[in-house]
Amino acid sequence: MGYVVLVTAPTTAADLADLERERLRCLVEARSDDADSLHAPDFQIVTPSGGVWNKEQYLGGIADGSIDYRRFEPTSDIDVMVDEHVAVLRYRSAIDIAVSGQEPGPLECWHLDCYERDNHGAWRVRWSQATEILRRRPERE
């Protein structure tokens, strides 16, 4: 079983990129307690299909297996903008996921994640948005 170290001040862009990679590992490994500590109480995610899940729905689905990440990893650098209280992370990812018993399938997505520093100085993701990258079909002749 893994462990999570919450990142506190001072924080660099590299620290936050590492924290995001750890959050993704927690989701794939269904480490519910660790994932919980990395998500703000009012966390929301906008899924690639446009749905919105709150923290309870998202992490509850991971805990009960109805959201089953087989793979979730960055395929680009994680770009970070950070100040004292807010950080924004942007990157591309490769995902293999099964939701609600559907067959697992691969996705490529862009992610935009907003982290906030809590009252104890720990960083937690507050908002996450994933946008699926659709491949263009060749033009018909």
C-alpha positions as MATLAB code, in Angstrom:
seq = 'MGYVVLVTAPTTAADLADLERERLRCLVEARSDDADSLHAPDFQIVTPSGGVWNKEQYLGGIADGSIDYRRFEPTSDIDVMVDEHVAVLRYRSAIDIAVSGQEPGPLECWHLDCYERDNHGAWRVRWSQATEILRRRPERE';
ca = [
       0.000    0.000    0.000;
       1.280    3.458   -0.864;
       1.335    6.559    1.184;
       0.692   10.200    0.480;
       2.650   13.143    1.748;
       0.667   16.337    1.479;
       2.796   19.083    0.000;
       3.047   22.214    2.126;
       4.869   25.521    1.668;
       7.208   26.287    0.059;
       5.915   24.623   -3.087;
       7.493   24.530   -6.510;
       5.894   23.647   -9.812;
       7.798   20.336   -9.677;
       6.305   19.550   -6.234;
       2.792   20.071   -7.571;
       3.444   18.004  -10.699;
       4.687   15.187   -8.438;
       1.597   15.550   -6.269;
      -0.634   15.239   -9.352;
       1.187   12.079  -10.457;
       0.677   10.641   -6.969;
      -3.043   11.536   -7.112;
      -3.364    9.646  -10.398;
      -1.611    6.596   -8.884;
      -4.058    6.689   -5.958;
      -6.984    6.643   -8.399;
      -5.585    3.729  -10.433;
      -4.707    1.742   -7.301;
      -8.083    2.621   -5.675;
      -6.317    3.889   -2.542;
      -9.425    5.589   -1.180;
      -7.981    7.087    2.000;
      -4.977    8.522    0.184;
      -7.153    9.840   -2.661;
      -9.508   11.426   -0.146;
      -6.661   13.388    1.423;
      -5.700   14.826   -1.981;
      -9.189   16.088   -2.912;
     -10.814   19.168   -1.344;
     -14.156   18.616    0.425;
     -15.940   20.590   -2.327;
     -14.073   18.855   -5.186;
     -15.840   18.567   -8.548;
     -14.770   16.949  -11.791;
     -16.157   17.615  -15.252;
     -15.767   14.336  -17.127;
     -14.845   13.994  -20.811;
     -18.529   13.299  -21.570;
     -19.592   16.529  -19.835;
     -20.940   15.038  -16.625;
     -20.196   16.633  -13.271;
     -19.348   14.506  -10.228;
     -18.713   15.723   -6.710;
     -16.098   14.224   -4.412;
     -18.460   11.661   -2.902;
     -19.636   10.435   -6.315;
     -16.150   10.311   -7.800;
     -14.173    8.773   -4.958;
     -17.143    6.604   -3.960;
     -17.216    5.203   -7.497;
     -13.506    4.458   -7.337;
     -13.901    2.795   -3.924;
     -16.814    0.576   -5.041;
     -15.270   -0.237   -8.420;
     -17.920    1.432  -10.571;
     -15.148    3.785  -11.760;
     -12.203    1.539  -12.563;
      -9.059    3.222  -13.824;
      -6.721    0.632  -15.331;
      -4.346    3.360  -16.501;
      -4.190    7.092  -15.859;
      -0.895    8.782  -16.541;
       0.445   11.991  -18.027;
       1.751   11.760  -21.592;
       3.078   15.308  -21.641;
       4.858   17.566  -19.230;
       2.625   18.858  -16.462;
       2.591   22.643  -16.848;
       2.039   24.441  -13.556;
       1.140   28.009  -12.621;
       1.350   28.537   -8.870;
       1.056   31.337   -6.369;
       0.671   31.332   -2.609;
      -2.869   29.874   -2.498;
      -3.829   28.524   -5.935;
      -2.168   26.312   -8.525;
      -3.358   25.376  -12.007;
      -2.006   22.262  -13.718;
      -2.408   21.391  -17.397;
      -1.332   18.226  -19.204;
      -2.290   15.439  -21.613;
      -2.993   11.942  -20.400;
      -3.620    8.385  -21.468;
      -6.493    6.734  -19.620;
      -7.920    3.231  -19.698;
     -11.179    3.215  -17.734;
     -14.354    1.216  -17.207;
     -17.378    3.067  -15.804;
     -20.504    1.388  -14.401;
     -19.714   -2.036  -15.833;
     -19.025   -0.861  -19.374;
     -16.154   -2.407  -21.270;
     -12.893   -0.647  -20.459;
     -11.621    1.649  -23.130;
      -8.742    3.991  -23.817;
      -9.029    7.766  -23.799;
      -6.612   10.552  -24.539;
      -7.465   13.743  -22.696;
      -6.339   17.223  -21.846;
      -6.626   17.998  -18.132;
      -6.951   21.253  -16.292;
      -6.748   20.820  -12.518;
      -7.065   23.606   -9.973;
      -5.444   23.061   -6.592;
      -5.936   25.203   -3.511;
      -3.944   25.378   -0.334;
      -6.057   24.510    2.723;
      -5.889   26.163    6.160;
      -3.107   23.775    7.196;
      -0.957   24.570    4.162;
      -1.679   21.314    2.300;
      -2.500   21.328   -1.400;
      -5.721   19.619   -2.536;
      -7.356   19.493   -5.948;
     -10.602   21.475   -5.990;
     -11.670   21.364   -9.642;
     -10.719   19.002  -12.408;
     -11.771   19.040  -16.032;
     -10.920   16.420  -18.629;
     -11.476   17.014  -22.338;
     -11.256   14.023  -24.662;
      -8.903   14.418  -27.625;
     -10.759   13.172  -30.661;
      -8.780   11.918  -33.606;
      -9.757   13.347  -36.969;
     -10.950   10.869  -39.501;
      -9.258   10.972  -42.898;
     -11.157   12.954  -45.515;
     -13.092   10.834  -47.973;
     -12.019   11.106  -51.554;
];
